[in-house]
Amino acid sequence: MHITVSSFGRIGDREAQLYTLTNTSGASVSLCDFGAHLVSVCVPDKTGCIKDVCLGFDNAAAYDAVEYSFFGGTIGRVGNRIAGGHFTLCGQAHQLYRNNGENTLHGGRLGFDRNWWQGEIKDENTVIFSRISPDGEENFPGRMTVSVAFSWLEDNTLRIEYTAVSDRDTLCNLTNHAYFNLGDTSNILDHTVTVYADRITQVREDLIPTGIDEPVDHLPCDLRKGVVLREGIARSSEYPIMISAKGYDFNYPIRGEGFRLHAEAYAADSGRLMQVYSTEPCMQLYTGQYMDAAGRGGLHYGKHGGFAMETQHHPDAIHHPQFPTTVLKAGDTYHSVTEYRFSLR
């Protein structure tokens, strides 16, 4: 196992650093200190050919230029949506920047994925990114100290460990917004996706929760036994909100507790399997239906070009006390672990 550090281009007068972690099999991940981005994940297919399965860009400036697509970024302070971009905490009202219609998405105008982080090599297989989010950043209260540790293991597991502490009560719901394509074609419609959830969070047309987790039984959102995405999306009329969403963009409360298997995705053409384990209570499945970007190496990332599996708490939890809270009390420590495990089937 070894780590190399190289230039990843410039944003303004600052040079970005690219950290590449390579295990003894030659599989690797690359990370950038701008936005604590997951830039690439290079793993073998069933023939032994190593290919990048994480969608991304050729340099840091491209990550800075793309608008609200969040490719591989570390998302915070609050992943997913906050209704009206507004919340009240400790009797004080906070109005956030609205970057998703009338709502706030993934931290606001300049979320954690649009900020510089300090990178540090911890050991031969771990890089830690840290930053201080000042009191009032994006109108969130409290001075928050945040770190994200990325570890790449010999068995092709990417482990992401999040830690945060604030000096005032605030909101915290961290995740990573990587897009994956495990196969050999330009879209992910033939991937089989399994999500270990008996319920789905019911949402309005703007994808804000109604406050109800409803059973997935008999819905195209029932992914417990594995569904080919093309076939599931073809059934959208059976769950009308899928027509508005133009595919899957839903929160799944994952059954069980503690660190557990949330979901998996499989591409039959390449034989690649990705399993997602996490301590988080939920996971958002998004199938890239609004994707349209010029990606790495001149590739075009179009509709359904990749999928995201974002481990998280419920969207808009601050407005729904029945959901697990996203309030981080002053002096308490936020801690979350997610693993993406890559193998063959």
GIFEN-V368640 format. One record per pair of residues at least 4 apart in sequence whose ideal C-beta (glycine too) atoms are under 7 Angstrom apart, sorted by sequence separation. I is the first residue (numbers start at 1). J is the second residue. D is the distance in whole Angstrom. If there is no record, write none. Layout:
I & J & D
I & J & D
This chain:
10 & 14 & 6
22 & 26 & 7
23 & 27 & 5
44 & 48 & 5
45 & 49 & 5
58 & 62 & 6
60 & 64 & 6
61 & 65 & 6
62 & 66 & 7
75 & 79 & 4
78 & 82 & 6
88 & 92 & 7
98 & 102 & 6
100 & 104 & 7
104 & 108 & 5
107 & 111 & 2
110 & 114 & 4
122 & 126 & 4
133 & 137 & 5
153 & 157 & 4
166 & 170 & 5
203 & 207 & 5
204 & 208 & 5
223 & 227 & 5
227 & 231 & 6
228 & 232 & 7
229 & 233 & 6
230 & 234 & 6
241 & 245 & 6
245 & 249 & 4
256 & 260 & 5
295 & 299 & 4
301 & 305 & 4
313 & 317 & 5
316 & 320 & 6
328 & 332 & 6
10 & 15 & 5
11 & 16 & 6
32 & 37 & 4
44 & 49 & 6
57 & 62 & 3
66 & 71 & 7
70 & 75 & 6
82 & 87 & 6
88 & 93 & 5
89 & 94 & 7
98 & 103 & 6
99 & 104 & 6
100 & 105 & 4
106 & 111 & 5
107 & 112 & 6
110 & 115 & 7
122 & 127 & 7
183 & 188 & 7
203 & 208 & 6
216 & 221 & 5
217 & 222 & 6
227 & 232 & 4
242 & 247 & 7
267 & 272 & 5
295 & 300 & 7
301 & 306 & 7
10 & 16 & 7
22 & 28 & 4
31 & 37 & 7
44 & 50 & 5
45 & 51 & 6
57 & 63 & 6
98 & 104 & 6
99 & 105 & 6
121 & 127 & 6
122 & 128 & 5
135 & 141 & 7
152 & 158 & 6
153 & 159 & 7
203 & 209 & 5
204 & 210 & 6
216 & 222 & 4
236 & 242 & 4
237 & 243 & 7
254 & 260 & 7
294 & 300 & 6
295 & 301 & 4
314 & 320 & 7
317 & 323 & 4
328 & 334 & 5
9 & 16 & 6
21 & 28 & 6
31 & 38 & 6
32 & 39 & 5
43 & 50 & 7
86 & 93 & 7
87 & 94 & 6
97 & 104 & 6
120 & 127 & 7
135 & 142 & 6
181 & 188 & 5
183 & 190 & 7
202 & 209 & 7
203 & 210 & 7
236 & 243 & 5
266 & 273 & 5
276 & 283 & 7
317 & 324 & 7
7 & 15 & 6
8 & 16 & 4
20 & 28 & 6
21 & 29 & 5
31 & 39 & 6
42 & 50 & 5
63 & 71 & 7
86 & 94 & 7
96 & 104 & 4
119 & 127 & 6
120 & 128 & 5
135 & 143 & 5
150 & 158 & 7
151 & 159 & 4
164 & 172 & 5
183 & 191 & 6
201 & 209 & 5
202 & 210 & 5
254 & 262 & 5
293 & 301 & 5
317 & 325 & 6
318 & 326 & 6
8 & 17 & 6
29 & 38 & 7
30 & 39 & 4
42 & 51 & 7
86 & 95 & 5
99 & 108 & 6
134 & 143 & 6
182 & 191 & 6
264 & 273 & 6
265 & 274 & 5
314 & 323 & 4
317 & 326 & 4
8 & 18 & 4
20 & 30 & 5
30 & 40 & 4
42 & 52 & 5
43 & 53 & 6
85 & 95 & 6
86 & 96 & 7
99 & 109 & 6
119 & 129 & 5
150 & 160 & 6
164 & 174 & 7
202 & 212 & 4
264 & 274 & 6
291 & 301 & 5
292 & 302 & 6
314 & 324 & 7
19 & 30 & 7
29 & 40 & 7
41 & 52 & 7
85 & 96 & 4
97 & 108 & 4
118 & 129 & 7
132 & 143 & 7
133 & 144 & 4
264 & 275 & 4
291 & 302 & 6
313 & 324 & 6
5 & 17 & 6
6 & 18 & 5
18 & 30 & 6
19 & 31 & 5
29 & 41 & 5
40 & 52 & 5
41 & 53 & 5
85 & 97 & 7
96 & 108 & 5
97 & 109 & 4
117 & 129 & 4
118 & 130 & 5
148 & 160 & 6
149 & 161 & 4
162 & 174 & 4
201 & 213 & 5
202 & 214 & 5
220 & 232 & 5
264 & 276 & 7
291 & 303 & 6
41 & 54 & 4
85 & 98 & 4
117 & 130 & 6
118 & 131 & 6
132 & 145 & 5
133 & 146 & 6
200 & 213 & 7
263 & 276 & 5
313 & 326 & 5
5 & 19 & 6
18 & 32 & 6
28 & 42 & 5
40 & 54 & 5
57 & 71 & 7
82 & 96 & 6
117 & 131 & 5
148 & 162 & 5
199 & 213 & 4
200 & 214 & 6
233 & 247 & 5
261 & 275 & 6
262 & 276 & 5
289 & 303 & 6
291 & 305 & 5
27 & 42 & 6
56 & 71 & 6
131 & 146 & 6
199 & 214 & 6
220 & 235 & 4
262 & 277 & 7
288 & 303 & 7
289 & 304 & 6
291 & 306 & 7
3 & 19 & 6
4 & 20 & 5
16 & 32 & 6
17 & 33 & 5
27 & 43 & 5
38 & 54 & 6
40 & 56 & 6
55 & 71 & 6
56 & 72 & 6
115 & 131 & 6
130 & 146 & 7
147 & 163 & 5
160 & 176 & 6
199 & 215 & 6
200 & 216 & 5
220 & 236 & 7
261 & 277 & 6
262 & 278 & 5
288 & 304 & 5
3 & 20 & 7
16 & 33 & 6
27 & 44 & 7
39 & 56 & 5
130 & 147 & 4
198 & 215 & 6
199 & 216 & 6
260 & 277 & 7
287 & 304 & 6
288 & 305 & 5
3 & 21 & 5
16 & 34 & 5
54 & 72 & 6
84 & 102 & 6
85 & 103 & 6
129 & 147 & 7
146 & 164 & 5
198 & 216 & 6
220 & 238 & 5
221 & 239 & 6
259 & 277 & 6
288 & 306 & 5
81 & 100 & 6
84 & 103 & 6
85 & 104 & 4
128 & 147 & 6
129 & 148 & 5
145 & 164 & 7
197 & 216 & 7
219 & 238 & 6
220 & 239 & 5
259 & 278 & 7
288 & 307 & 6
2 & 22 & 6
83 & 103 & 6
144 & 164 & 6
145 & 165 & 5
219 & 239 & 5
259 & 279 & 5
263 & 283 & 6
287 & 307 & 5
18 & 39 & 7
82 & 103 & 6
128 & 149 & 5
200 & 221 & 5
258 & 279 & 7
262 & 283 & 5
286 & 307 & 7
1 & 23 & 5
81 & 103 & 5
82 & 104 & 4
144 & 166 & 4
220 & 242 & 6
286 & 308 & 4
1 & 24 & 6
11 & 34 & 6
27 & 50 & 6
81 & 104 & 7
126 & 149 & 6
127 & 150 & 5
143 & 166 & 7
8 & 32 & 5
26 & 50 & 6
81 & 105 & 5
126 & 150 & 7
142 & 166 & 4
143 & 167 & 5
285 & 309 & 6
126 & 151 & 4
142 & 167 & 6
34 & 60 & 5
37 & 63 & 6
80 & 106 & 7
125 & 151 & 5
142 & 168 & 3
144 & 170 & 6
283 & 309 & 6
284 & 310 & 4
79 & 106 & 6
111 & 138 & 7
122 & 149 & 7
125 & 152 & 5
141 & 168 & 5
142 & 169 & 7
254 & 281 & 7
283 & 310 & 7
311 & 338 & 5
32 & 60 & 6
35 & 63 & 6
110 & 138 & 7
125 & 153 & 6
141 & 169 & 7
142 & 170 & 4
195 & 223 & 4
196 & 224 & 7
253 & 281 & 6
254 & 282 & 6
283 & 311 & 5
284 & 312 & 6
34 & 63 & 6
78 & 107 & 6
109 & 138 & 7
141 & 170 & 5
194 & 223 & 6
221 & 250 & 6
253 & 282 & 5
254 & 283 & 6
283 & 312 & 7
34 & 64 & 7
77 & 107 & 6
108 & 138 & 4
140 & 170 & 6
193 & 223 & 6
194 & 224 & 7
252 & 282 & 6
282 & 312 & 5
68 & 99 & 6
75 & 106 & 5
76 & 107 & 5
107 & 138 & 6
140 & 171 & 6
251 & 282 & 5
252 & 283 & 5
280 & 311 & 4
282 & 313 & 6
75 & 107 & 6
194 & 226 & 4
280 & 312 & 6
281 & 313 & 6
282 & 314 & 6
39 & 72 & 6
135 & 168 & 7
193 & 226 & 7
251 & 284 & 5
252 & 285 & 7
276 & 309 & 5
278 & 311 & 4
280 & 313 & 7
38 & 72 & 4
192 & 226 & 5
193 & 227 & 6
250 & 284 & 7
37 & 72 & 5
76 & 111 & 6
192 & 227 & 7
250 & 285 & 6
276 & 311 & 7
37 & 73 & 5
70 & 106 & 6
75 & 111 & 6
76 & 112 & 4
192 & 228 & 5
193 & 229 & 6
205 & 241 & 7
75 & 112 & 6
248 & 285 & 5
249 & 286 & 5
35 & 73 & 5
36 & 74 & 4
74 & 112 & 5
75 & 113 & 6
190 & 228 & 6
191 & 229 & 5
203 & 241 & 6
207 & 245 & 7
248 & 286 & 7
35 & 74 & 6
74 & 113 & 6
205 & 244 & 5
248 & 287 & 4
73 & 113 & 3
189 & 229 & 5
190 & 230 & 6
213 & 253 & 5
247 & 287 & 4
97 & 138 & 6
188 & 229 & 6
189 & 230 & 4
96 & 138 & 6
207 & 249 & 6
247 & 289 & 4
265 & 307 & 7
70 & 113 & 6
96 & 139 & 5
246 & 289 & 4
281 & 324 & 5
16 & 60 & 3
95 & 139 & 6
94 & 139 & 5
94 & 140 & 7
263 & 309 & 5
94 & 141 & 7
11 & 60 & 5
201 & 250 & 7
262 & 311 & 6
9 & 59 & 3
11 & 61 & 5
200 & 250 & 5
201 & 251 & 4
8 & 59 & 6
9 & 60 & 5
10 & 61 & 7
8 & 60 & 5
9 & 61 & 5
89 & 141 & 7
200 & 252 & 6
201 & 253 & 7
11 & 64 & 5
199 & 253 & 5
197 & 252 & 4
77 & 133 & 7
197 & 253 & 6
280 & 336 & 6
195 & 252 & 5
197 & 254 & 5
198 & 255 & 6
279 & 336 & 6
196 & 254 & 6
197 & 255 & 6
229 & 287 & 6
279 & 337 & 5
280 & 338 & 7
196 & 255 & 6
278 & 337 & 7
278 & 338 & 4
276 & 338 & 7
277 & 339 & 4
77 & 140 & 5
251 & 314 & 6
251 & 315 & 6
276 & 340 & 6
277 & 341 & 7
196 & 261 & 6
196 & 262 & 6
274 & 340 & 6
275 & 341 & 4
77 & 144 & 7
196 & 263 & 7
274 & 341 & 7
195 & 263 & 4
274 & 342 & 6
194 & 263 & 6
76 & 146 & 7
193 & 263 & 7
194 & 264 & 5
272 & 342 & 7
273 & 343 & 5
106 & 177 & 7
273 & 344 & 6
193 & 265 & 5
272 & 344 & 6
273 & 345 & 5
271 & 344 & 5
74 & 148 & 5
191 & 265 & 5
192 & 266 & 5
271 & 345 & 6
191 & 266 & 7
36 & 112 & 7
37 & 113 & 7
191 & 267 & 5
35 & 113 & 4
190 & 268 & 7
259 & 337 & 6
35 & 114 & 6
90 & 169 & 5
266 & 345 & 6
35 & 115 & 7
89 & 169 & 6
36 & 117 & 5
34 & 116 & 6
33 & 116 & 6
182 & 265 & 6
33 & 117 & 5
183 & 267 & 3
180 & 265 & 7
182 & 267 & 4
184 & 269 & 5
33 & 119 & 4
183 & 269 & 5
184 & 270 & 5
183 & 270 & 5
182 & 270 & 6
195 & 283 & 7
182 & 272 & 4
195 & 285 & 6
182 & 274 & 6
193 & 285 & 7
36 & 129 & 4
77 & 170 & 7
78 & 171 & 5
80 & 173 & 7
77 & 171 & 6
78 & 172 & 7
79 & 173 & 5
180 & 274 & 6
77 & 172 & 6
78 & 173 & 5
79 & 174 & 6
31 & 127 & 6
33 & 129 & 6
79 & 175 & 4
76 & 174 & 5
75 & 174 & 7
188 & 287 & 7
19 & 119 & 6
74 & 174 & 7
75 & 175 & 5
188 & 288 & 7
75 & 176 & 7
14 & 116 & 7
17 & 119 & 6
74 & 176 & 6
75 & 177 & 5
103 & 206 & 6
21 & 125 & 6
72 & 176 & 7
73 & 177 & 5
72 & 177 & 7
101 & 206 & 6
103 & 208 & 6
209 & 314 & 6
21 & 127 & 7
72 & 178 & 5
209 & 315 & 6
70 & 177 & 4
209 & 316 & 5
19 & 127 & 5
71 & 179 & 6
208 & 316 & 6
179 & 288 & 6
211 & 320 & 5
209 & 320 & 6
211 & 322 & 6
36 & 148 & 5
43 & 156 & 5
201 & 314 & 6
189 & 304 & 5
186 & 302 & 7
188 & 304 & 6
191 & 307 & 7
41 & 158 & 7
187 & 304 & 4
3 & 121 & 6
187 & 305 & 6
188 & 306 & 6
31 & 150 & 5
186 & 305 & 6
188 & 307 & 5
3 & 124 & 7
2 & 124 & 7
1 & 124 & 5
29 & 152 & 5
1 & 125 & 5
3 & 127 & 7
54 & 178 & 5
55 & 179 & 4
181 & 305 & 7
83 & 208 & 5
181 & 306 & 5
54 & 180 & 6
55 & 181 & 6
81 & 207 & 6
180 & 306 & 6
53 & 180 & 5
81 & 208 & 6
179 & 306 & 3
180 & 307 & 6
53 & 181 & 6
179 & 307 & 7
23 & 152 & 6
27 & 156 & 5
29 & 158 & 6
53 & 182 & 5
179 & 308 & 5
24 & 154 & 6
178 & 308 & 7
21 & 152 & 4
23 & 154 & 5
177 & 308 & 6
177 & 310 & 6
175 & 310 & 5
175 & 311 & 6
175 & 312 & 5
38 & 176 & 6
173 & 312 & 6
38 & 178 & 5
173 & 313 & 5
171 & 318 & 6
1 & 154 & 7
173 & 326 & 5
172 & 326 & 6
171 & 326 & 5
171 & 327 & 6
172 & 328 & 4
171 & 328 & 7
169 & 327 & 6
170 & 328 & 5
169 & 329 & 6
169 & 330 & 5
166 & 328 & 5
168 & 330 & 5
172 & 334 & 5
174 & 336 & 6
167 & 330 & 6
164 & 328 & 7
166 & 330 & 6
165 & 333 & 5
163 & 333 & 6
164 & 334 & 4
163 & 334 & 7
162 & 334 & 7
163 & 335 & 6
162 & 335 & 7
162 & 336 & 4
161 & 337 & 5
159 & 337 & 7
160 & 338 & 5
159 & 339 & 5
158 & 339 & 7
157 & 339 & 5
158 & 340 & 5
157 & 341 & 5
156 & 342 & 4
156 & 343 & 7
142 & 330 & 7
80 & 284 & 6
53 & 272 & 7
46 & 270 & 6
69 & 293 & 6
45 & 270 & 4
46 & 271 & 3
45 & 271 & 6
45 & 272 & 6
66 & 293 & 6
43 & 272 & 7
79 & 310 & 6
87 & 318 & 5
80 & 312 & 6
87 & 319 & 7
79 & 312 & 5
83 & 316 & 5
81 & 315 & 5
82 & 316 & 6
80 & 315 & 4
81 & 316 & 6
82 & 318 & 7
83 & 319 & 6
57 & 295 & 6
58 & 296 & 5
89 & 327 & 7
56 & 295 & 7
57 & 296 & 6
58 & 297 & 7
55 & 295 & 6
56 & 296 & 5
55 & 301 & 6
78 & 326 & 6
55 & 305 & 7
55 & 306 & 5
46 & 344 & 6
43 & 342 & 4
